[in-house]
Amino acid sequence: MLFSTSCFTTINGVFSEQSPMAISTKRMEKLTCLHLYFHDTLDGTNPTAIRIAGPSKWSFGTTMMIDDPLTKLVGRAQGIYAFASQRDSGLLVMVLNFAFLEGTYNGSALSILGRNPTFDKVREMPIVGGTGVFRYAWGYDLAKTFSFNQKTGDAVVEYNVSVLHF
């Protein structure tokens, strides 16, 4: 069986047979810094996070599905987070996408996958990829809890994202 090393991709909406590596060497890598707030609402008539598996208490195995708004609705934080530690508040974070709906990044997304020790003041998580403007993205996110309501579980988390992309 023969395999081709080229692929079809688009450059400014035009299909090209150039390999992604050839395309990437023609573009300059950019650093983009984003400051966003993630609004996780578990209560009320329109929750943005719901429990999909695990025990009724917030503990090991609790798994949540989210579709949270990002600062002034520039996009949505969509994904899953789960309590993955029996000893502390570590979340298998976040299988999380920041899907941008407005402005310069409209139609683009960033993907985060990492551990989130929720009681640490600042948590670092890796950016593992992206689409659109953020194709070939890599970087990191520093997250801080801005507010948390112990009664309802509602939280606002500040995200400071530094991402390299082409």
N, CA, C and O of each residue as an XYZ file, in Angstrom:
664
protein
N       0.850     -1.172      0.000
C       0.000      0.000      0.000
C       0.896      1.236      0.000
O       1.862      1.294      0.762
N       0.598      2.205     -0.826
C       1.368      3.438     -0.902
C       0.707      4.519     -0.076
O      -0.520      4.603     -0.010
N       1.530      5.352      0.559
C       1.032      6.465      1.343
C       1.603      7.758      0.792
O       2.782      7.814      0.441
N       0.804      8.773      0.711
C       1.240     10.077      0.234
C       1.675     10.933      1.414
O       1.056     10.892      2.478
N       2.739     11.710      1.229
C       3.189     12.593      2.305
C       2.596     13.982      2.180
O       2.783     14.811      3.071
N       1.884     14.256      1.096
C       1.248     15.565      0.978
C      -0.204     15.465      1.406
O      -0.774     14.377      1.475
N      -0.784     16.604      1.688
C      -2.190     16.608      2.072
C      -2.842     17.840      1.482
O      -2.166     18.800      1.112
N      -4.145     17.806      1.398
C      -4.863     18.970      0.922
C      -5.151     19.873      2.097
O      -5.633     19.412      3.132
N      -4.870     21.118      1.957
C      -5.117     22.100      3.000
C      -5.566     23.381      2.320
O      -5.475     23.485      1.097
N      -6.040     24.344      3.066
C      -6.448     25.599      2.456
C      -5.544     26.722      2.917
O      -5.154     26.791      4.082
N      -5.222     27.593      1.992
C      -4.485     28.816      2.290
C      -5.353     29.946      1.773
O      -5.567     30.076      0.568
N      -5.847     30.756      2.682
C      -6.765     31.842      2.323
C      -7.937     31.334      1.483
O      -8.348     31.978      0.517
N      -8.472     30.161      1.869
C      -9.650     29.626      1.213
C      -9.387     28.861     -0.068
O     -10.330     28.354     -0.677
N      -8.109     28.757     -0.509
C      -7.767     28.049     -1.735
C      -7.095     26.733     -1.361
O      -6.189     26.722     -0.528
N      -7.526     25.614     -1.967
C      -6.937     24.326     -1.657
C      -5.515     24.241     -2.194
O      -5.211     24.752     -3.272
N      -4.650     23.585     -1.424
C      -3.248     23.431     -1.787
C      -2.819     22.005     -1.465
O      -3.307     21.414     -0.502
N      -1.896     21.439     -2.274
C      -1.364     20.109     -1.987
C      -0.079     20.193     -1.170
O       0.528     19.158     -0.892
N       0.350     21.372     -0.781
C       1.567     21.501      0.001
C       1.391     20.833      1.355
O       0.304     20.833      1.932
N       2.470     20.273      1.842
C       2.393     19.682      3.176
C       2.258     20.790      4.209
O       2.702     21.913      3.971
N       1.651     20.489      5.357
C       1.523     21.499      6.409
C       2.870     22.071      6.835
O       2.960     23.245      7.194
N       3.929     21.240      6.796
C       5.257     21.727      7.195
C       5.761     22.783      6.216
O       6.361     23.773      6.636
N       5.530     22.589      4.920
C       5.955     23.577      3.932
C       5.207     24.885      4.140
O       5.787     25.965      4.030
N       3.931     24.784      4.437
C       3.134     25.987      4.671
C       3.631     26.713      5.916
O       3.769     27.936      5.915
N       3.901     25.952      6.980
C       4.278     26.579      8.245
C       5.624     27.280      8.172
O       5.851     28.237      8.913
N       6.532     26.830      7.297
C       7.830     27.490      7.217
C       7.723     28.839      6.513
O       8.633     29.661      6.615
N       6.634     29.073      5.808
C       6.443     30.341      5.116
C       5.788     31.391      6.003
O       5.775     32.573      5.657
N       5.249     30.978      7.131
C       4.554     31.902      8.023
C       5.380     32.113      9.267
O       6.150     31.240      9.670
N       5.222     33.260      9.871
C       5.922     33.564     11.110
C       5.084     33.109     12.296
O       3.870     33.310     12.327
N       5.742     32.499     13.265
C       5.041     32.087     14.479
C       4.671     33.336     15.276
O       5.471     34.265     15.391
N       3.453     33.353     15.827
C       2.957     34.507     16.580
C       2.687     34.098     18.011
O       2.344     32.948     18.283
N       2.843     35.038     18.922
C       2.453     34.842     20.310
C       1.196     35.663     20.546
O       1.180     36.873     20.318
N       0.148     34.999     21.001
C      -1.091     35.689     21.353
C      -1.358     35.465     22.829
O      -1.295     34.338     23.320
N      -1.658     36.553     23.534
C      -2.005     36.481     24.953
C      -3.474     36.869     25.097
O      -3.903     37.912     24.604
N      -4.230     36.025     25.771
C      -5.660     36.253     25.953
C      -5.976     36.287     27.440
O      -5.409     35.524     28.223
N      -6.869     37.162     27.818
C      -7.332     37.267     29.201
C      -8.835     37.054     29.163
O      -9.576     37.906     28.673
N      -9.290     35.905     29.685
C     -10.689     35.518     29.586
C     -11.239     35.127     30.950
O     -10.482     34.787     31.859
N     -12.549     35.177     31.088
C     -13.225     34.686     32.284
C     -14.215     33.613     31.861
O     -14.999     33.806     30.931
N     -14.172     32.495     32.544
C     -14.972     31.305     32.305
C     -16.045     31.304     33.390
O     -15.716     31.327     34.576
N     -17.326     31.279     33.006
C     -18.441     31.377     33.959
C     -19.144     30.025     34.050
O     -19.911     29.663     33.158
N     -18.890     29.284     35.115
C     -19.415     27.934     35.325
C     -20.618     28.014     36.249
O     -20.465     28.267     37.444
N     -21.826     27.799     35.705
C     -23.066     27.938     36.476
C     -23.748     26.583     36.592
O     -24.124     25.971     35.593
N     -23.901     26.121     37.848
C     -24.517     24.816     38.094
C     -25.962     24.923     38.548
O     -26.697     23.937     38.482
N     -26.390     26.093     39.007
C     -27.741     26.230     39.551
C     -28.611     27.092     38.640
O     -28.153     27.579     37.607
N     -29.844     27.270     39.027
C     -30.760     28.135     38.287
C     -31.452     27.407     37.151
O     -31.352     26.188     37.012
N     -32.156     28.184     36.342
C     -32.949     27.611     35.263
C     -32.143     27.346     33.996
O     -32.602     26.614     33.119
N     -30.948     27.928     33.883
C     -30.142     27.752     32.684
C     -28.695     27.418     33.060
O     -27.796     28.217     32.801
N     -28.456     26.247     33.668
C     -27.089     25.901     34.055
C     -26.194     25.709     32.832
O     -26.663     25.290     31.773
N     -24.908     26.017     32.980
C     -23.950     25.819     31.888
C     -23.048     24.624     32.155
O     -22.211     24.278     31.321
N     -23.215     23.988     33.316
C     -22.461     22.784     33.668
C     -23.421     21.801     34.333
O     -24.184     22.169     35.226
N     -23.372     20.541     33.883
C     -24.239     19.524     34.477
C     -23.436     18.261     34.777
O     -22.503     17.910     34.054
N     -23.819     17.590     35.856
C     -23.188     16.320     36.226
C     -23.674     15.252     35.247
O     -24.876     15.083     35.042
N     -22.714     14.526     34.643
C     -23.100     13.455     33.711
C     -22.746     12.065     34.235
O     -23.213     11.061     33.699
N     -21.907     12.005     35.299
C     -21.538     10.706     35.869
C     -20.961     10.909     37.260
O     -20.556     12.011     37.629
N     -20.931      9.834     38.017
C     -20.275      9.850     39.311
C     -21.224      9.981     40.480
O     -22.441     10.046     40.305
N     -20.654     10.018     41.684
C     -21.454     10.083     42.910
C     -22.185     11.415     43.044
O     -21.850     12.393     42.375
N     -23.180     11.437     43.913
C     -23.976     12.655     44.098
C     -23.189     13.747     44.809
O     -23.506     14.926     44.657
N     -22.179     13.385     45.578
C     -21.333     14.382     46.243
C     -20.185     14.763     45.313
O     -19.816     13.998     44.422
N     -19.627     15.949     45.530
C     -18.453     16.382     44.784
C     -17.269     15.581     45.296
O     -16.682     15.923     46.323
N     -16.916     14.521     44.590
C     -15.799     13.697     45.015
C     -15.242     12.937     43.817
O     -15.668     13.129     42.678
N     -14.290     12.080     44.106
C     -13.649     11.264     43.083
C     -14.691     10.633     42.159
O     -15.625      9.981     42.628
N     -14.534     10.824     40.857
C     -15.448     10.254     39.878
C     -16.519     11.181     39.365
O     -17.115     10.914     38.322
N     -16.788     12.286     40.084
C     -17.793     13.233     39.606
C     -17.323     13.802     38.272
O     -16.199     14.294     38.163
N     -18.178     13.734     37.264
C     -17.829     14.195     35.923
C     -18.885     15.191     35.453
O     -20.086     14.945     35.569
N     -18.420     16.307     34.927
C     -19.300     17.391     34.498
C     -19.106     17.671     33.005
O     -17.990     17.596     32.492
N     -20.188     17.988     32.325
C     -20.152     18.455     30.944
C     -20.451     19.945     30.982
O     -21.368     20.378     31.680
N     -19.676     20.738     30.231
C     -19.855     22.187     30.303
C     -20.023     22.834     28.935
O     -19.545     22.333     27.917
N     -20.706     23.944     28.949
C     -20.819     24.859     27.810
C     -20.910     26.251     28.431
O     -21.975     26.868     28.461
N     -19.765     26.729     28.925
C     -19.699     27.967     29.708
C     -19.370     29.173     28.836
O     -18.546     29.073     27.927
N     -20.007     30.315     29.104
C     -19.642     31.527     28.366
C     -18.259     32.023     28.783
O     -17.833     31.839     29.923
N     -17.565     32.658     27.829
C     -16.282     33.316     28.073
C     -16.494     34.821     28.003
O     -17.295     35.290     27.193
N     -15.810     35.571     28.815
C     -15.865     37.021     28.912
C     -16.681     37.703     27.821
O     -16.358     37.607     26.637
N     -17.734     38.387     28.228
C     -18.582     39.163     27.313
C     -19.003     38.366     26.091
O     -19.196     38.921     25.010
N     -19.145     37.055     26.273
C     -19.535     36.130     25.228
C     -18.715     36.287     23.947
O     -19.270     36.410     22.855
N     -17.376     36.283     24.094
C     -16.499     36.218     22.924
C     -16.437     34.789     22.420
O     -15.966     34.520     21.315
N     -16.926     33.871     23.260
C     -16.916     32.472     22.877
C     -17.485     31.610     23.976
O     -18.102     32.104     24.920
N     -17.271     30.314     23.845
C     -17.763     29.344     24.809
C     -16.614     28.436     25.224
O     -15.750     28.100     24.414
N     -16.613     28.043     26.489
C     -15.702     27.012     26.976
C     -16.523     25.732     26.986
O     -17.483     25.612     27.748
N     -16.154     24.784     26.152
C     -16.945     23.567     25.998
C     -16.066     22.355     26.273
O     -14.946     22.272     25.767
N     -16.561     21.421     27.065
C     -15.787     20.227     27.328
C     -16.269     19.476     28.546
O     -17.445     19.521     28.909
N     -15.322     18.777     29.174
C     -15.606     17.941     30.329
C     -14.564     18.213     31.397
O     -13.389     18.420     31.092
N     -15.003     18.213     32.669
C     -14.027     18.151     33.752
C     -14.494     17.105     34.745
O     -15.692     16.892     34.935
N     -13.524     16.457     35.373
C     -13.860     15.369     36.286
C     -12.898     15.373     37.467
O     -11.726     15.723     37.328
N     -13.408     14.979     38.629
C     -12.564     14.815     39.806
C     -11.816     13.496     39.654
O     -12.418     12.423     39.699
N     -10.505     13.584     39.474
C      -9.708     12.409     39.148
C      -8.721     12.042     40.252
O      -7.842     11.209     40.033
N      -8.845     12.642     41.425
C      -7.934     12.348     42.528
C      -8.729     11.926     43.761
O      -9.757     12.525     44.079
N      -8.254     10.904     44.448
C      -8.886     10.470     45.690
C      -8.356     11.237     46.889
O      -8.931     11.165     47.975
N      -7.255     11.979     46.703
C      -6.582     12.608     47.831
C      -6.725     14.125     47.903
O      -6.597     14.699     48.984
N      -6.987     14.781     46.782
C      -7.100     16.239     46.795
C      -8.159     16.664     45.781
O      -8.947     15.844     45.309
N      -8.167     17.918     45.463
C      -9.213     18.440     44.571
C      -8.772     18.460     43.113
O      -9.247     19.291     42.339
N      -7.868     17.555     42.725
C      -7.370     17.561     41.352
C      -8.433     17.154     40.353
O      -9.075     16.113     40.496
N      -8.608     17.977     39.350
C      -9.514     17.645     38.253
C      -8.668     17.109     37.106
O      -7.566     17.607     36.871
N      -9.160     16.107     36.391
C      -8.579     15.780     35.107
C      -9.211     16.829     34.245
O     -10.282     16.642     33.668
N      -8.576     17.846     34.179
C      -9.252     19.013     33.811
C     -10.230     18.698     32.837
O     -11.387     18.297     32.710
N      -9.527     18.957     32.395
C     -10.185     19.707     31.445
C      -9.778     19.122     30.156
O      -8.631     19.168     29.712
N     -10.800     18.563     29.579
C     -10.754     18.346     28.159
C     -11.630     19.512     27.736
O     -12.857     19.434     27.790
N     -10.997     20.577     27.321
C     -11.690     21.855     27.201
C     -11.330     22.548     25.897
O     -10.160     22.617     25.523
N     -12.331     23.055     25.215
C     -12.107     23.871     24.023
C     -12.642     25.265     24.278
O     -13.760     25.434     24.765
N     -11.843     26.256     23.948
C     -12.331     27.630     23.912
C     -12.733     27.871     22.459
O     -11.873     28.022     21.591
N     -14.029     27.905     22.198
C     -14.560     28.121     20.855
C     -14.928     29.597     20.727
O     -15.820     30.080     21.425
N     -14.244     30.310     19.841
C     -14.448     31.752     19.705
C     -15.551     32.046     18.699
O     -15.584     31.481     17.606
N     -16.458     32.945     19.091
C     -17.638     33.258     18.292
C     -17.664     34.686     17.768
O     -18.524     35.034     16.959
N     -16.737     35.508     18.215
C     -16.754     36.933     17.865
C     -15.347     37.415     17.508
O     -14.352     36.788     17.870
N     -15.284     38.523     16.801
C     -14.043     39.260     16.584
C     -12.990     38.540     15.765
O     -13.305     37.677     14.945
N     -11.746     38.898     15.992
C     -10.598     38.406     15.239
C     -10.511     36.886     15.218
O     -10.097     36.310     14.212
N     -10.892     36.229     16.303
C     -10.732     34.779     16.441
C     -12.002     33.997     16.104
O     -12.059     32.790     16.336
N     -13.018     34.665     15.562
C     -14.294     34.032     15.239
C     -14.074     32.775     14.400
O     -13.394     32.817     13.374
N     -14.650     31.661     14.841
C     -14.531     30.398     14.124
C     -13.308     29.583     14.511
O     -13.148     28.457     14.038
N     -12.450     30.119     15.352
C     -11.238     29.430     15.787
C     -11.465     28.810     17.159
O     -12.427     29.145     17.850
N     -10.575     27.904     17.549
C     -10.678     27.267     18.863
C      -9.294     26.954     19.405
O      -8.342     26.764     18.648
N      -9.199     26.904     20.724
C      -7.999     26.452     21.430
C      -8.379     25.246     22.274
O      -9.465     25.210     22.852
N      -7.493     24.258     22.350
C      -7.756     23.045     23.129
C      -6.809     22.958     24.318
O      -5.595     23.109     24.179
N      -7.390     22.710     25.493
C      -6.649     22.581     26.745
C      -6.878     21.169     27.272
O      -8.005     20.673     27.262
N      -5.819     20.528     27.726
C      -5.944     19.209     28.333
C      -4.917     19.116     29.448
O      -3.715     19.121     29.185
N      -5.375     19.033     30.681
C      -4.424     18.945     31.770
C      -5.073     18.876     33.127
O      -6.292     18.981     33.260
N      -4.242     18.698     34.132
C      -4.692     18.602     35.516
C      -4.937     20.001     36.066
O      -4.188     20.936     35.783
N      -5.998     20.127     36.856
C      -6.366     21.410     37.433
C      -6.575     21.227     38.940
O      -7.679     20.892     39.369
N      -5.527     21.441     39.751
C      -5.699     21.336     41.206
C      -6.462     22.556     41.714
O      -5.861     23.586     42.018
N      -7.771     22.442     41.806
C      -8.672     23.583     41.976
C      -8.423     24.439     43.209
O      -8.781     25.617     43.209
N      -7.821     23.888     44.262
C      -7.582     24.705     45.446
C      -6.241     25.432     45.423
O      -5.960     26.214     46.331
N      -5.409     25.196     44.413
C      -4.177     25.976     44.259
C      -4.556     27.376     43.801
O      -5.519     27.553     43.054
N      -3.802     28.362     44.248
C      -4.105     29.748     43.888
C      -4.025     29.949     42.371
O      -4.917     30.552     41.774
N      -2.961     29.444     41.756
C      -2.785     29.540     40.302
C      -2.521     28.136     39.775
O      -1.705     27.398     40.327
N      -3.219     27.775     38.702
C      -3.058     26.468     38.087
C      -2.566     26.634     36.659
O      -3.082     27.465     35.911
N      -1.570     25.845     36.282
C      -1.039     25.888     34.920
C      -1.502     24.665     34.154
O      -1.390     23.535     34.629
N      -2.027     24.910     32.954
C      -2.498     23.816     32.096
C      -1.985     24.054     30.677
O      -1.861     25.200     30.245
N      -1.687     22.970     29.948
C      -1.144     23.126     28.602
C      -2.208     23.373     27.530
O      -3.314     22.834     27.583
N      -1.838     24.196     26.567
C      -2.605     24.338     25.324
C      -2.042     23.259     24.407
O      -0.846     23.267     24.114
N      -2.871     22.342     23.952
C      -2.372     21.208     23.179
C      -2.715     21.286     21.686
O      -2.342     20.397     20.921
N      -3.412     22.329     21.275
C      -3.734     22.471     19.864
C      -4.757     23.558     19.630
O      -5.197     24.239     20.556
N      -5.125     23.704     18.371
C      -6.106     24.708     18.019
C      -6.541     24.571     16.582
O      -6.003     23.762     15.826
N      -7.531     25.381     16.208
C      -8.025     25.391     14.834
C      -8.154     26.835     14.367
O      -8.080     27.768     15.165
N      -8.346     27.004     13.065
C      -8.516     28.344     12.506
C      -7.261     29.178     12.707
O      -6.160     28.744     12.367
N      -7.426     30.372     13.258
C      -6.299     31.263     13.533
C      -5.263     30.565     14.414
O      -4.071     30.863     14.331
N      -5.716     29.639     15.254
C      -4.832     28.971     16.206
C      -4.335     27.601     15.736
O      -3.944     26.773     16.558
N      -4.346     27.358     14.436
C      -3.830     26.094     13.914
C      -2.373     25.922     14.353
O      -1.605     26.884     14.350
N      -1.999     24.717     14.725
C      -0.659     24.368     15.227
C      -0.343     25.062     16.543
O       0.826     25.293     16.853
N      -1.357     25.396     17.315
C      -1.163     26.122     18.571
C      -0.525     25.244     19.644
O      -0.745     24.035     19.706
N       0.267     25.895     20.479
C       0.801     25.274     21.684
C       1.132     26.398     22.650
O       1.470     27.507     22.235
N       1.034     26.110     23.925
C       1.297     27.134     24.926
C       0.791     26.697     26.280
O       0.754     25.507     26.593
N       0.403     27.670     27.078
C      -0.070     27.348     28.416
C      -1.116     28.356     28.861
O      -1.264     29.444     28.304
N      -1.829     27.936     29.887
C      -2.868     28.755     30.490
C      -2.604     28.823     31.988
O      -2.287     27.810     32.612
N      -2.733     29.999     32.559
C      -2.678     30.158     34.012
C      -4.093     30.511     34.468
O      -4.641     31.542     34.080
N      -4.672     29.650     35.289
C      -6.050     29.837     35.746
C      -6.074     30.200     37.222
O      -5.317     29.648     38.020
N      -6.949     31.136     37.578
C      -7.159     31.537     38.973
C      -8.657     31.634     39.214
O      -9.396     32.169     38.388
N      -9.099     31.108     40.360
C     -10.516     31.238     40.695
C     -10.784     32.681     41.078
O     -10.168     33.214     42.001
N     -11.701     33.307     40.367
C     -12.068     34.695     40.618
C     -13.145     34.746     41.698
O     -13.086     35.567     42.614
N     -14.137     33.848     41.575
C     -15.173     33.751     42.604
C     -15.713     32.329     42.629
O     -15.714     31.632     41.614
N     -16.174     31.909     43.807
C     -16.744     30.569     43.967
C     -17.815     30.616     45.036
O     -17.570     31.099     46.142
N     -19.004     30.116     44.718
C     -20.110     30.042     45.657
C     -20.195     28.605     46.175
O     -20.593     27.703     45.438
N     -19.823     28.388     47.441
C     -19.810     27.037     48.005
C     -21.199     26.402     48.045
O     -21.333     25.182     47.949
N     -22.211     27.218     48.184
C     -23.589     26.696     48.273
C     -24.061     26.139     46.925
O     -24.628     25.048     46.868
N     -23.829     26.882     45.851
C     -24.341     26.490     44.536
C     -23.310     25.765     43.666
O     -23.680     25.023     42.756
N     -22.033     25.974     43.940
C     -20.975     25.417     43.100
C     -20.637     26.301     41.915
O     -19.749     25.967     41.131
N     -21.337     27.436     41.768
C     -21.056     28.357     40.669
C     -19.664     28.962     40.846
O     -19.242     29.267     41.961
N     -18.959     29.128     39.722
C     -17.611     29.678     39.788
C     -17.332     30.549     38.578
O     -17.878     30.336     37.496
N     -16.468     31.538     38.784
C     -15.900     32.317     37.692
C     -14.392     32.124     37.804
O     -13.797     32.365     38.854
N     -13.788     31.690     36.711
C     -12.358     31.410     36.702
C     -11.690     32.306     35.672
O     -12.133     32.397     34.527
N     -10.626     32.959     36.092
C      -9.837     33.830     35.216
C      -8.804     32.980     34.490
O      -8.090     32.196     35.115
N      -8.725     33.136     33.176
C      -7.753     32.411     32.362
C      -6.825     33.420     31.685
O      -7.281     34.329     30.992
N      -5.534     33.250     31.891
C      -4.503     34.022     31.194
C      -3.779     33.039     30.278
O      -3.005     32.196     30.732
N      -4.047     33.166     28.987
C      -3.566     32.218     28.004
C      -2.419     32.844     27.209
O      -2.528     33.974     26.734
N      -1.315     32.098     27.069
C      -0.215     32.472     26.196
C      -0.073     31.350     25.179
O       0.213     30.207     25.535
N      -0.273     31.686     23.920
C      -0.295     30.632     22.888
C       0.535     31.053     21.682
O       0.434     32.183     21.202
N       1.358     30.123     21.202
C       2.127     30.303     19.975
C       1.371     29.597     18.842
O       0.862     28.492     19.025
N       1.304     30.234     17.688
C       0.594     29.667     16.536
C       1.127     30.331     15.275
O       1.884     31.299     15.344
N       0.729     29.804     14.129
C       1.169     30.368     12.844
C       0.100     31.225     12.230
O       0.298     31.778     11.148
